[in-house]
Amino acid sequence: MKISCQLQEIPECLHLTREGESTRMGKYDDTPYNVPGLGVDKWAVVANILLERPVEDYLKEGLTEEDVIKQCLQQLNKPRTPRARKLKYGKLEMRWYKIKGNKISASMTTTDRKNRNFWGKGKKPGQRNMPRKRGRPRKES
């Protein structure tokens, strides 16, 4: 059985939505997780996966939740065309998920540090989100 799924489009700020605001498929997550290679060759992404039918329908047909997740990731990791060199979202791997009806709220890792389909940019270890200092530098005593 083939499962059809896609990533849900979200605005940059979920609580401040406006008409005509641009959307993307997920966000980079800069929380420090204990994942080997995180910040070096993998970056954390948070996204919602939409299924064509509720997960309960697939469970009644004999599939497990893990089978549904694996098939969705296989579909999302497929190249767009046979000649495509780059995957649309990078190589996605599941970290954890929560199922709600026909939507899967998921935290994944990707191999792309800056993908145009996700909000933000993947952080490297030790990189902080501090504003730059303005003005003349102070003398060090």
C-alpha positions as CSV (number, residue, x, y, z in Angstrom):
1,M,0.0,0.0,0.0
2,K,1.3,3.4,-0.9
3,I,0.9,6.3,1.5
4,S,0.6,9.8,0.2
5,C,1.9,12.6,2.4
6,Q,3.4,16.1,2.2
7,L,4.7,18.8,4.5
8,Q,2.3,21.5,5.8
9,E,3.0,25.1,4.9
10,I,3.5,27.3,7.9
11,P,4.1,31.1,8.3
12,E,7.3,32.3,10.0
13,C,5.4,33.4,13.1
14,L,2.6,31.0,13.9
15,H,0.7,33.3,16.2
16,L,0.9,36.4,14.0
17,T,-0.6,35.3,10.7
18,R,-1.7,37.8,8.1
19,E,-3.3,37.6,4.7
20,G,-0.9,37.0,1.9
21,E,2.1,36.2,4.2
22,S,4.7,33.9,2.7
23,T,4.8,30.3,4.0
24,R,7.4,27.5,4.1
25,M,7.4,23.8,5.0
26,G,9.0,23.9,8.4
27,K,11.5,25.6,10.7
28,Y,15.1,24.9,11.7
29,D,15.4,24.1,15.4
30,D,18.4,25.4,17.2
31,T,17.8,23.5,20.5
32,P,20.9,21.5,21.4
33,Y,19.8,17.8,21.1
34,N,22.0,14.8,21.8
35,V,22.2,13.6,18.2
36,P,25.6,12.5,16.7
37,G,26.6,14.9,13.9
38,L,24.1,17.6,14.9
39,G,25.5,21.0,13.7
40,V,28.2,19.3,11.7
41,D,26.5,17.4,8.9
42,K,22.9,17.2,10.3
43,W,20.5,20.0,11.4
44,A,17.3,19.7,13.3
45,V,14.0,20.7,11.6
46,V,10.5,20.9,13.0
47,A,7.6,20.3,10.6
48,N,4.0,18.9,10.2
49,I,3.4,16.0,7.9
50,L,-0.1,15.9,6.3
51,L,-1.5,12.5,5.3
52,E,-4.3,12.0,2.9
53,R,-6.3,9.9,5.4
54,P,-6.2,9.6,9.2
55,V,-3.6,7.2,10.7
56,E,-6.3,5.0,12.2
57,D,-7.3,3.9,8.7
58,Y,-3.7,2.7,8.0
59,L,-3.6,1.0,11.4
60,K,-6.8,-0.9,10.6
61,E,-5.3,-2.2,7.4
62,G,-2.4,-3.8,9.4
63,L,0.3,-1.2,9.2
64,T,2.1,0.0,12.4
65,E,2.8,3.7,13.2
66,E,6.5,3.1,12.3
67,D,5.6,1.7,8.9
68,V,3.5,4.8,8.2
69,I,6.4,7.1,9.2
70,K,8.9,5.1,7.2
71,Q,6.8,5.3,4.0
72,C,6.2,9.0,4.5
73,L,10.0,9.6,4.9
74,Q,10.7,7.5,1.8
75,Q,8.3,9.7,-0.2
76,L,9.7,13.0,1.1
77,N,13.3,11.8,0.5
78,K,12.5,10.8,-3.2
79,P,14.2,13.0,-5.8
80,R,11.8,15.3,-7.7
81,T,12.8,14.0,-11.1
82,P,15.0,11.1,-12.1
83,R,17.8,13.5,-13.1
84,A,17.6,15.7,-10.0
85,R,20.9,15.9,-8.1
86,K,19.6,17.4,-4.9
87,L,16.8,16.3,-2.7
88,K,14.0,18.9,-2.1
89,Y,14.4,18.9,1.7
90,G,17.7,17.2,2.1
91,K,17.9,13.7,3.5
92,L,15.3,13.6,6.3
93,E,15.6,11.3,9.3
94,M,12.9,11.1,12.0
95,R,13.9,12.0,15.6
96,W,10.4,11.9,17.3
97,Y,6.8,12.4,16.3
98,K,3.3,12.8,17.6
99,I,0.2,11.8,15.6
100,K,-2.9,13.9,15.7
101,G,-5.6,12.6,13.2
102,N,-4.2,12.9,9.7
103,K,-1.3,15.2,10.8
104,I,2.0,14.1,12.2
105,S,3.9,16.7,14.2
106,A,7.6,15.7,13.8
107,S,11.1,16.7,14.7
108,M,13.6,15.5,12.0
109,T,17.2,16.0,11.0
110,T,18.2,17.1,7.5
111,T,21.5,17.2,5.6
112,D,20.9,20.7,4.3
113,R,22.1,23.6,6.5
114,K,20.2,26.3,4.6
115,N,17.3,25.0,2.6
116,R,14.9,27.5,1.1
117,N,11.9,25.3,2.0
118,F,12.5,25.9,5.8
119,W,12.5,29.1,7.9
120,G,15.8,30.1,9.3
121,K,19.2,28.5,9.0
122,G,20.9,25.5,10.8
123,K,23.2,26.5,13.6
124,K,26.7,25.2,14.2
125,P,27.7,24.1,17.7
126,G,28.7,27.0,19.9
127,Q,27.0,29.5,17.6
128,R,24.8,31.8,19.7
129,N,21.9,34.0,18.7
130,M,23.2,37.3,20.3
131,P,22.8,40.7,18.7
132,R,26.0,42.4,17.5
133,K,27.4,45.1,19.8
134,R,27.1,48.6,18.4
135,G,29.4,51.6,18.9
136,R,33.1,52.0,19.7
137,P,34.9,49.0,21.2
138,R,36.0,49.5,24.8
139,K,39.5,49.2,26.0
140,E,40.4,46.0,27.8
141,S,42.2,46.5,31.1
